[in-house]
Amino acid sequence: MENFNELQREILRLKGEKNALILAHYYVPLEVQDVADAVCDSFAMAQKAAKAENDLIVICGVRFMGESAKILSPDKTVLLPSLDAGCPMADMVTPEDVLALRREHPKAAVMCYVNSSAAVKAVSDVCCTSSSALRIAKKLDCDEIIFVPDVHLGSFVAKNVPEKKFWLHPGFCPTHHKITEADVLAAKRAHPEAVFAVHPECGEDVVKHGDLVGSTAEILDFARSTEAHEILIGTEGEIVERLRRELPEKKIYGVGSSFVCPNMKKVTLRALYECLRDEKYKVELPDNELKAAKKSLDQMVNS
Ligand code: SF4
């Protein structure tokens, strides 16, 4: 069972036996992605879970991703392989913080990045993903927006939607925040022919150098479709590995040393195997929180 391939085979056997759907985020280890039915961004995982006929869903990702899947599939069993795989950025904002910001800025609508807890979504007006944030901010029928929790994505949106006033919560993703402008400039000097694709969770001084600023899925699509043969990647390290495997004809470089989300790496093959075997850890949410959070997600989808 300790053998890597044997573990993968056991996971696939249990998956078939239990008619489970395994969905993996792009940042979990590649060997976990390899046994998944689909690999996608966090909200796409929740949407795929909702559309699937399976009653047992395994979300290979961090806690808020499991919560989003449960919000859209309240009658299904949603499992997370690692109980302590959380998202430090999501944990930086609480519902009380949001309510305090609402009191300070009573005319503002609350826009909340999907990388947040169900409890925070429940006290927000609308959610957004990194790819829909700009569109939703522009369309929101409000002149002032409180954006939580990511200050970098919030700044990027604020800069591109100058007609509205933004109040930004100071949260950030510790993984993307580590990428510095000096890293980008050094990588550009080392690979002058390369185009640069960067995630908006990085700081403004990094994002401004991007030929593409986009979500993980958009970065992957850009790398696949660009005519450039050298691509610099400004996001989590697993994407660099995935693209090197997928596009051997192109040169894929990470910026600086590899930037790793330690929480995503807690979703190991062993954890996934035990999750399926024991049907743990079930995501449960209070009914009122689930319904209120669903309103914010529905608002995003319908915007
Ligand atoms: S990469 Fe950043 S935002 Fe994504 S789960 Fe890790 S800490 Fe959270």
Boltz pocket constraint, residues with backbone or C-beta under 6 A from the ligand:
constraints:
  - pocket:
      binder: B
      contacts: [[A, 27], [A, 62], [A, 86], [A, 87], [A, 88], [A, 89], [A, 90], [A, 115], [A, 173], [A, 174], [A, 175], [A, 176], [A, 236], [A, 261], [A, 262], [A, 263], [A, 264]]
      max_distance: 6.0
